[in-house]
Amino acid sequence: MLDDTQARLCDENTTDFSDLKAISINCTLKPSPQGSHTDKLLGVVETILVRNNVALEQVGLVDHEIAPGVYPDMTEHGADTDEWPVIWEKVRAADILVVGTPIWLGEKSSVCQPLIERLYAHSGQTNDKGQYAFYGKVGGCIVTGNEDGIKHVGMGVLYSLQHVGYTIPPQADAGWIGEAGPGPSYGDPKEDADGYVGFDNDFTKRNTTFMTWNLMQMARMLKDAGGIPCHGNSVDLWKEGRRFDAPNPEYR
């Protein structure tokens, strides 16, 4: 799965990531056990994470009944079934979130949009510092397709993640697209040569590698620092009755 450079980077790593947790959420439209092109590129990220002792949870979102809505549990708001609360516990426990999505008509998949909306459902929850619940976590995005749109899709996903509180490290998106129009997708067997489409694309390999290491390094930095300092970003400052002319050492 990894090329020589990617494997060497893992072998030469001296940073301990063993206390970090990651979750990859694949927003392909293909239910299990079908394989997907997005799953193949996510596999590179996942392999680097596991090779560096990061605990990994993998979720194929289309395999779960995720009710539409922007509340933490939609069964409390009219839905008959909602499996999001179980997935949310995995998201909440993770230091790293990697969202994988294919491109359809230039946009993220119809499975990815409900993920963003359900993450947003928790945007009012806070940690023990009074910060939003996603503070101290990092996020990235993998995109695949055979039409234009990697940067557009990455832009939308990463904006959404940072808006709810995720920290986005440098180069936090990566992807692969083929030539414009119908054609092979990432991981398809090559018709005129040995190997698989996209596996030898240096741009994709480099950006996927950068993204994964930046996610791990940023998560390491945040964990070691005890998260993001809460001075100036605690929701508690806006609670009724708080005096802004009375400094509180708790928020320094």
C-alpha positions in Angstrom: 0.0 0.0 0.0 2.8 2.4 0.8 5.7 3.3 -1.5 9.3 3.2 -0.5 9.4 6.8 0.7 6.2 6.6 2.7 7.4 3.3 4.3 10.8 4.9 5.1 9.2 7.8 6.8 7.2 5.5 9.1 10.3 3.4 9.9 12.4 6.5 10.7 9.8 8.2 12.9 10.8 8.9 16.5 7.7 10.6 17.7 5.3 8.7 19.9 1.8 8.8 18.6 0.6 5.8 20.5 -1.8 7.7 22.7 -3.6 9.3 19.7 -6.9 8.1 18.3 -8.1 8.7 14.8 -11.4 8.0 12.9 -11.7 7.8 9.1 -15.2 8.3 7.8 -15.7 7.2 4.2 -18.6 8.9 2.5 -18.7 6.7 -0.6 -22.1 5.9 -2.0 -21.1 2.2 -2.2 -22.3 0.1 0.8 -20.1 -2.7 2.2 -18.8 -5.1 1.2 -18.3 -3.3 -2.1 -14.9 -1.7 -2.4 -14.7 2.0 -3.3 -12.1 4.2 -5.0 -12.2 6.5 -2.0 -11.6 3.6 0.3 -8.4 2.8 -1.6 -6.9 6.3 -1.1 -8.1 6.5 2.5 -6.2 3.2 2.9 -2.9 5.0 2.4 -3.8 7.5 5.2 -5.0 4.7 7.4 -1.8 2.6 6.8 0.4 5.5 7.8 -1.6 6.1 10.9 -1.5 2.5 12.0 2.2 2.1 11.2 2.8 4.9 13.7 0.6 3.3 16.4 -2.3 5.6 16.1 -5.5 3.8 17.2 -7.9 3.8 14.2 -11.7 3.5 13.9 -13.1 3.1 10.3 -16.6 4.0 9.4 -18.4 3.6 6.1 -21.2 6.1 6.6 -23.6 4.7 4.0 -23.7 1.4 6.0 -25.5 3.2 8.8 -29.0 4.7 9.1 -28.1 8.4 9.7 -31.3 10.5 10.0 -31.2 13.9 8.4 -31.1 16.8 10.8 -29.0 19.0 13.0 -29.7 17.6 16.4 -27.4 15.1 18.2 -30.1 12.4 18.3 -32.9 12.7 15.7 -35.0 10.0 17.3 -35.8 12.8 19.8 -37.1 14.9 16.9 -39.3 12.5 15.0 -36.9 10.1 13.3 -37.7 6.4 13.7 -34.1 5.3 13.6 -30.8 7.2 14.0 -27.4 5.5 14.3 -25.5 8.8 14.5 -25.2 8.8 18.3 -23.1 5.6 18.2 -20.8 7.1 15.5 -20.6 10.4 17.5 -19.1 8.6 20.4 -16.3 7.5 18.2 -15.8 11.0 16.7 -15.8 12.5 20.2 -13.1 10.1 21.3 -10.8 10.7 18.3 -8.0 13.3 18.2 -8.0 13.1 14.4 -10.8 13.0 11.9 -10.2 12.1 8.2 -13.2 12.6 5.9 -13.1 10.8 2.6 -15.5 11.6 -0.2 -15.9 11.0 -3.9 -16.9 13.9 -6.3 -20.3 13.8 -7.9 -21.2 16.7 -10.3 -18.3 18.7 -8.8 -19.5 18.4 -5.2 -18.9 16.2 -2.2 -21.2 13.1 -2.1 -24.7 13.1 -0.8 -23.5 10.9 2.1 -20.9 13.5 3.1 -23.3 16.4 3.5 -25.3 14.7 6.3 -22.0 14.0 8.1 -21.2 17.7 8.1 -24.7 18.5 9.3 -24.6 16.0 12.1 -21.2 17.3 13.2 -22.7 20.7 13.3 -25.4 19.3 15.6 -22.8 19.2 18.3 -21.4 22.7 17.7 -23.1 24.0 20.8 -21.6 21.4 23.1 -18.5 22.4 25.2 -15.6 20.8 26.8 -14.5 21.3 30.5 -12.8 24.6 29.5 -16.0 26.0 28.1 -14.7 25.7 24.6 -16.7 24.1 21.8 -16.4 20.3 21.8 -14.2 20.0 18.7 -11.4 22.3 20.1 -8.1 20.4 20.3 -9.0 18.0 17.5 -7.6 18.1 14.0 -9.3 17.3 10.7 -8.4 16.5 7.1 -10.0 15.5 3.8 -9.4 12.9 1.1 -11.2 13.3 -2.3 -11.4 11.0 -5.3 -13.2 11.2 -8.6 -12.9 11.2 -12.4 -14.1 14.8 -12.8 -12.9 18.2 -11.6 -13.4 19.4 -8.1 -10.7 18.2 -5.5 -10.0 21.7 -4.3 -13.6 22.8 -4.3 -14.7 19.8 -2.3 -11.8 20.0 0.1 -12.5 23.7 0.6 -16.1 23.0 1.6 -15.3 20.1 3.9 -12.3 21.8 5.7 -14.2 25.1 6.1 -17.0 23.2 7.8 -14.7 21.3 10.1 -12.8 24.5 11.2 -16.1 26.3 11.7 -17.3 23.8 14.3 -13.9 23.9 16.1 -11.5 21.5 14.4 -7.9 22.7 13.9 -6.8 22.3 10.3 -3.1 21.8 9.8 -1.2 22.8 6.7 -1.8 20.8 3.6 -4.8 19.0 5.1 -6.4 17.8 1.9 -5.4 15.4 -0.8 -7.0 13.6 -3.7 -6.9 12.1 -7.2 -8.9 12.8 -10.3 -8.5 11.3 -13.8 -8.9 12.9 -17.1 -12.0 15.0 -17.8 -15.0 12.8 -18.8 -15.7 9.1 -18.3 -12.7 7.0 -17.5 -10.9 5.0 -14.9 -11.0 6.0 -11.3 -8.4 5.7 -8.5 -7.3 2.1 -8.0 -8.8 0.6 -11.1 -6.5 -1.8 -13.0 -4.6 -0.2 -15.8 -5.7 -1.3 -19.2 -2.4 -1.0 -21.0 0.1 -1.7 -18.2 0.7 -3.4 -14.9 -0.5 -1.7 -11.8 -3.4 0.4 -10.8 -4.6 3.8 -11.8 -3.4 6.7 -9.6 -1.1 4.6 -7.4 2.0 6.0 -9.2 0.8 9.7 -9.2 3.5 11.6 -7.4 1.3 14.6 -6.6 -1.3 12.4 -4.9 1.2 10.4 -3.0 3.0 13.5 -1.8 -0.1 15.4 -0.7 -1.6 12.3 1.0 1.6 11.8 2.9 2.0 15.4 3.9 -1.6 15.5 5.1 -1.4 12.4 7.2 1.9 13.5 8.9 0.6 17.0 9.5 -2.5 15.6 11.1 -0.4 13.4 13.4 2.1 16.2 14.2 -0.6 18.8 14.9 -2.6 16.3 17.1 0.6 15.6 19.0 1.3 19.3 19.6 -2.3 20.0 20.7 -2.3 16.9 23.0 1.0 17.9 24.6 -0.2 21.4 25.1 -3.4 20.3 26.8 -5.5 21.6 23.8 -6.0 25.1 22.7 -5.6 27.8 25.5 -9.1 28.9 26.5 -8.3 32.6 27.0 -10.7 34.5 24.8 -12.6 31.5 23.4 -14.6 30.1 26.2 -18.4 30.1 25.8 -18.6 30.6 29.6 -17.5 34.2 29.1 -20.9 34.9 27.4 -23.0 33.4 30.1 -25.5 35.7 31.7 -24.2 37.7 34.5 -20.4 37.5 33.7 -18.7 40.8 34.2 -16.1 41.6 31.5 -14.4 44.2 33.8 -13.7 41.5 36.3 -10.8 39.4 35.0 -10.8 35.7 36.0 -7.5 33.8 36.2 -9.5 30.7 35.1 -9.6 31.9 31.6 -5.9 32.8 31.2 
